[in-house]
Amino acid sequence: MGLAYDDLIDATRKYMLEEIDMDVDMGTIYISNYLNPDGCETWPRILRAAAESGTDDTLAAAIIEDRCLRTHAERRKPKGGVTMVAVPYTAHETLGEGEFNRYYARGLCRRAIEDGVPYLQVYRAKPVMQPREASEQKIGMLVDPVAILADLRATQGVEPALGLPPGPNSGLTLRIPR
């Protein structure tokens, strides 16, 4: 079950699509090492389709339906070198949720900036069994959409410096304050 995005409306989706297109055009779109060669090719299309009319759940389903994942991927060893590891059985959900949420947050930041909304609010969009203390402390925070947008654009494929959204499986995202 994916996140419940409070502000996933056409206006937010429009900006999500612009952000995806910008990354594709600039060659900065994140390509997970869990994606196979066909998945790397398909990724921008299925990501865009989910942003246009779906959710993180439809993106995760498309990853499976289009057979985008490798069975094994390289992982760096702490003391140097690499090893091959099995791709987690939840990789499609983690990748779908994480990347959809990043583009949702980017789209919402763009919308907030355009509409003159000075802050976005962190909220729990999906229940989690054991919430992390760091995540719990972020709930209710008001954040600057300009700073969050710049951070998310600069940190493709890694944890954003500002920690928002805090990555897949946190259950957190952003909304326009109520």
N, C-alpha and C positions, 0 to 999 in steps of 0.2 A: 504494500500500500504506500503510495507516494505522499508527497506533501500537499496540504490544503493551502493553496496560494490565495490569499485574501484579495489581491489586486491584479489577478490574471484576467485582464479584460483586453479588448481589441487595441486600445491605446498602448498598453504595456507590450502586447505582442508585436505591434508595429516596431517599437524600439528594439525589442529582442531580435527581430529579423534584421534590422539595420546593423546591430552589433555583430551578429553572426556573419553577415555579408562583409562587413568591414574586416573581420578576422580572416575570412577566406581570401579576400582581395589582397590583404597584407601578408598572407602566408603565416599568420600567427595563431590559427585555430589549433586548439589542443588535440593531439592525436595520441590516445592512450597506447601504451605498449602492449595492452591486452588485445588490441584490434589486429586482426589478420590483414593481409594485403587487400582483400576485397572490402573488409570493414573500413580500412583507411580511406578507400575510394568512396564508399557509401556514406561514411560518417557525416559530412556536411549536409547531404540531402536529407537524411533521417532526422538530424538535429533541427534542421530548418522546418521540416514537416511537423515535428512536435511543437516547435515554437509557434507555428502558424495556427494550429488548431488542436493540439494535444496537451499532454502533461509529461511529467517525468515517467509516469507509468507507461504511456504509449511509446516513449523513447526507449525504455528498457525492453518493451515487447518487440520493437522494431530491431533492436540489436540481436535478439534471439531469432526472430523470423527471417532476417536477412543473413543469418549465420556470420556475424561480424567478428566473433571472438576466436582467438587462438585457443589451443588446449593448454599450451605452456608458454611462459614468457621469461625473459631474463630478469634477474634481480641482482642488484649489486650486493656483494658481501661487505660487512662492516670493515674488514681489514684488507679490502682490495679484491679485485676480480669479480667475476659474475658466476651465477649458478642459474640453472633452469628450475622453475617452480610451476606447479599446476596453477592455472588461472582459477581463482575462486569461483565457486558455483553461483555466487551472488554478484559477480562482476558486472553483469548487465544492469542490475538494479543500482549498484553503487555508482557506476559510470553515468547511467541515465539520470539519477537523482542529482548527483553532484554537478554535472554540466548543465542540465536544465535549470537548476537553481541558480547557478552562476549567471546564466543569461537572463533569467527572470530578474535577478537583483540588478544587473546592468540595465535592463530595459526599464525597471521601476525607477532607478536613479535618473535615467534620462527623462522619464516622464515627470518626476518630481522637480527636476531642474527646469524643465520647460514650463511647468505649471506654477512655479514659484513656491513649491513646498520646501520649507527650509530643512526639515528633518524627516528621516524614516525611522521606524520603530522595529526593533528585533522582537520576534515572537516565535513560539513553538508551533510549528505547522504540522507536526507529526508526533504522536506519542512515542516515547522510547522507554524500553524496560528499565534501563539504568542510566538516567541522565548524568552526564559529566558535570562536575562542579563548575568548570569553566563555562560550560554552556548555560547552566542555570543562572549564573551571574550576569549573562548578557541579556536575558529576557527583560524586555521593557526599556532597554537602552535606546536613547535617541541618537542617531548618527547622521553625519553630513553626507548627503548624496553625492556631492562633488568629490569628496575624498574617497568614498567607497568606490565610485565609478573609476577613478584614476587607479586605485589599488587593484581592482579586478582586471582592468585592461593590462596592467603591468605584470600580473602574476599568473599567466596562463599555465595550467597544469600543476600548480603548487598551491600550498595554503596561502591565502592572501595575507599580506603583512599585517593588515588591521584585523584579520581573523573573522571577517564577515563577508558572505556567509561562512560559517566555520567548517565547511567541508561536508562531504557525504556522511550520512548516518547520524548527524547531530540533531536532525529534526527542526533546525532553526532556519528562518529566512527573514525577509523584511516586508514591511507594509507601510502604507500611509497611516500615520497615527489617527486613531479613532477619537 
